[in-house]
Amino acid sequence: MEFQNNEKNKSELLNEIRSINFSIIELTQYLDINPEDRKALFLHNEYSNKLRMLTDNYQKNYGPLTMDCPCNKWRWIEQPWPWEKGGNC
């Protein structure tokens, strides 16, 4: 059971990272047109900081999300491949 709970936390964290990343992209596009909107700029900075925190947390616990993740070894090799888990990617 612990593995399933751990996977759920991993999945929830990844979904939160995706949501925050989407918000940052949308805010960036909005700020391209409305560069003087201080509220949007504040939200962009807040979400960017939150994304950095979430990404760091994910990578420390589950391995790299991108190729430029600072690490001292290739952790994804140690984990099951998607087809070995029996679940969806």
Backbone as CSV, one residue per row, in Angstrom:
resi,resn,N_x,N_y,N_z,CA_x,CA_y,CA_z,C_x,C_y,C_z
1,MET,0.805,-1.216,0.000,0.000,0.000,0.000,0.842,1.272,0.000
2,GLU,1.999,1.220,0.652,2.832,2.412,0.733,3.269,2.872,-0.649
3,PHE,3.546,1.928,-1.552,3.969,2.268,-2.904,2.878,3.053,-3.631
4,GLN,1.613,2.614,-3.499,0.508,3.308,-4.159,0.359,4.715,-3.615
5,ASN,0.476,4.890,-2.297,0.378,6.218,-1.698,1.518,7.096,-2.187
6,ASN,2.722,6.528,-2.282,3.872,7.260,-2.772,3.660,7.680,-4.220
7,GLU,3.116,6.785,-5.047,2.839,7.104,-6.441,1.791,8.203,-6.547
8,LYS,0.787,8.166,-5.670,-0.237,9.197,-5.694,0.379,10.560,-5.382
9,ASN,1.258,10.607,-4.395,1.913,11.864,-4.073,2.768,12.347,-5.238
10,LYS,3.455,11.417,-5.884,4.269,11.757,-7.039,3.389,12.314,-8.157
11,SER,2.277,11.656,-8.408,1.347,12.089,-9.449,0.735,13.445,-9.124
12,GLU,0.331,13.637,-7.885,-0.251,14.918,-7.476,0.764,16.050,-7.607
13,LEU,2.002,15.789,-7.208,3.048,16.794,-7.305,3.316,17.148,-8.761
14,LEU,3.371,16.145,-9.615,3.599,16.390,-11.037,2.447,17.184,-11.650
15,ASN,1.215,16.876,-11.269,0.069,17.643,-11.762,0.122,19.094,-11.302
16,GLU,0.545,19.315,-10.071,0.665,20.690,-9.575,1.750,21.437,-10.336
17,ILE,2.865,20.767,-10.628,3.935,21.382,-11.421,3.409,21.771,-12.796
18,ARG,2.659,20.883,-13.422,2.095,21.178,-14.751,1.128,22.359,-14.697
19,SER,0.309,22.409,-13.677,-0.668,23.503,-13.548,0.016,24.845,-13.358
20,ILE,1.005,24.876,-12.474,1.729,26.124,-12.223,2.492,26.548,-13.477
21,ASN,3.095,25.596,-14.164,3.816,25.910,-15.393,2.880,26.501,-16.446
22,PHE,1.689,25.934,-16.576,0.697,26.462,-17.516,0.343,27.908,-17.147
23,SER,0.135,28.167,-15.859,-0.200,29.522,-15.402,0.910,30.513,-15.735
24,ILE,2.145,30.077,-15.567,3.279,30.954,-15.879,3.318,31.275,-17.375
25,ILE,3.077,30.294,-18.201,3.070,30.529,-19.651,1.971,31.526,-20.019
26,GLU,0.788,31.335,-19.467,-0.322,32.251,-19.753,-0.027,33.662,-19.248
27,LEU,0.511,33.770,-18.056,0.845,35.086,-17.517,1.939,35.766,-18.342
28,THR,2.881,34.986,-18.822,3.948,35.541,-19.659,3.370,36.131,-20.937
29,GLN,2.457,35.417,-21.547,1.820,35.933,-22.766,0.996,37.186,-22.470
30,TYR,0.291,37.177,-21.353,-0.493,38.353,-20.965,0.429,39.549,-20.720
31,LEU,1.552,39.306,-20.048,2.483,40.402,-19.743,3.184,40.931,-20.988
32,ASP,3.271,40.117,-22.033,3.818,40.620,-23.291,2.953,41.759,-23.837
33,ILE,1.662,41.667,-23.609,0.718,42.669,-24.108,0.452,43.757,-23.069
34,ASN,0.543,43.398,-21.788,0.235,44.322,-20.684,1.398,44.395,-19.702
35,PRO,2.531,44.930,-20.137,3.728,44.902,-19.289,3.636,45.752,-18.017
36,GLU,2.672,46.639,-17.942,2.543,47.519,-16.772,1.621,46.951,-15.699
37,ASP,1.051,45.801,-15.916,0.112,45.202,-14.955,0.897,44.611,-13.781
38,ARG,0.937,45.356,-12.694,1.725,44.954,-11.524,1.173,43.694,-10.853
39,LYS,-0.142,43.532,-10.861,-0.730,42.349,-10.246,-0.317,41.088,-11.005
40,ALA,-0.344,41.153,-12.334,0.056,40.008,-13.144,1.550,39.712,-12.964
41,LEU,2.360,40.757,-12.876,3.789,40.575,-12.662,4.050,39.930,-11.296
42,PHE,3.308,40.369,-10.281,3.429,39.777,-8.955,3.064,38.290,-8.990
43,LEU,1.946,37.969,-9.663,1.533,36.566,-9.776,2.578,35.729,-10.524
44,HIS,3.126,36.314,-11.593,4.150,35.609,-12.363,5.347,35.274,-11.474
45,ASN,5.798,36.235,-10.705,6.933,36.005,-9.811,6.588,34.994,-8.721
46,GLU,5.396,35.094,-8.172,4.957,34.168,-7.130,4.890,32.737,-7.671
47,TYR,4.284,32.573,-8.848,4.182,31.247,-9.454,5.552,30.702,-9.852
48,SER,6.440,31.572,-10.323,7.792,31.129,-10.694,8.536,30.588,-9.481
49,ASN,8.411,31.280,-8.356,9.046,30.801,-7.125,8.437,29.477,-6.671
50,LYS,7.113,29.378,-6.760,6.442,28.145,-6.366,6.848,26.995,-7.284
51,LEU,6.950,27.252,-8.583,7.366,26.213,-9.526,8.771,25.730,-9.207
52,ARG,9.655,26.645,-8.904,11.030,26.274,-8.555,11.038,25.378,-7.315
53,MET,10.246,25.736,-6.310,10.171,24.950,-5.088,9.597,23.554,-5.359
54,LEU,8.508,23.493,-6.115,7.877,22.213,-6.435,8.800,21.330,-7.269
55,THR,9.464,21.927,-8.242,10.372,21.190,-9.114,11.545,20.632,-8.312
56,ASP,12.112,21.451,-7.440,13.210,20.976,-6.593,12.754,19.815,-5.718
57,ASN,11.577,19.951,-5.126,11.030,18.903,-4.271,10.828,17.613,-5.062
58,TYR,10.237,17.727,-6.247,9.998,16.549,-7.084,11.316,15.865,-7.439
59,GLN,12.284,16.645,-7.906,13.547,16.075,-8.368,14.341,15.445,-7.231
60,LYS,14.244,15.990,-6.036,14.930,15.391,-4.893,14.320,14.044,-4.527
61,ASN,13.013,13.915,-4.687,12.316,12.701,-4.280,12.139,11.673,-5.392
62,TYR,11.990,12.122,-6.635,11.604,11.197,-7.703,12.545,11.189,-8.900
63,GLY,13.512,12.081,-8.925,14.448,12.104,-10.041,14.225,13.299,-10.951
64,PRO,15.073,13.437,-11.953,15.060,14.624,-12.814,13.807,14.738,-13.673
65,LEU,13.384,15.965,-13.891,12.283,16.267,-14.805,12.799,16.684,-16.175
66,THR,13.996,17.229,-16.192,14.581,17.706,-17.441,16.036,17.240,-17.532
67,MET,16.613,17.394,-18.712,18.005,16.976,-18.910,18.987,17.892,-18.197
68,ASP,18.576,19.113,-17.865,19.508,20.036,-17.226,19.402,20.030,-15.701
69,CYS,18.765,19.020,-15.160,18.659,18.877,-13.709,20.042,18.640,-13.116
70,PRO,20.434,19.446,-12.126,21.739,19.194,-11.505,21.672,17.945,-10.624
71,CYS,22.440,16.962,-10.961,22.486,15.750,-10.156,23.856,15.113,-10.317
72,ASN,24.160,14.193,-9.432,25.472,13.578,-9.505,25.419,12.156,-10.065
73,LYS,24.239,11.725,-10.504,24.137,10.457,-11.224,22.803,10.402,-11.955
74,TRP,22.675,9.452,-12.873,21.475,9.328,-13.697,20.431,8.494,-12.964
75,ARG,19.608,9.144,-12.140,18.662,8.451,-11.278,17.550,7.740,-12.026
76,TRP,17.184,8.205,-13.220,16.050,7.574,-13.901,16.357,6.134,-14.295
77,ILE,17.616,5.779,-14.364,17.997,4.404,-14.685,17.588,3.460,-13.557
78,GLU,17.539,3.966,-12.328,17.224,3.148,-11.157,15.728,2.868,-11.010
79,GLN,14.897,3.595,-11.718,13.454,3.461,-11.566,12.882,2.579,-12.666
80,PRO,11.699,1.988,-12.413,11.075,1.170,-13.467,10.708,2.034,-14.675
81,TRP,10.846,1.443,-15.848,10.406,2.110,-17.063,8.882,2.144,-17.055
82,PRO,8.271,3.079,-17.782,6.799,3.180,-17.753,6.093,1.864,-18.058
83,TRP,6.611,1.070,-18.989,5.960,-0.189,-19.345,6.188,-1.264,-18.287
84,GLU,7.129,-1.052,-17.365,7.360,-1.994,-16.295,6.414,-1.783,-15.108
85,LYS,5.823,-0.594,-14.996,4.910,-0.283,-13.899,3.508,-0.810,-14.163
86,GLY,3.172,-0.977,-15.411,1.818,-1.413,-15.751,0.829,-0.258,-15.793
87,GLY,1.299,0.954,-15.691,0.416,2.121,-15.720,0.679,2.985,-16.927
88,ASN,-0.060,4.066,-16.990,0.109,5.008,-18.087,1.262,5.947,-17.792
89,CYS,1.887,6.468,-18.837,2.981,7.414,-18.695,2.460,8.754,-18.258
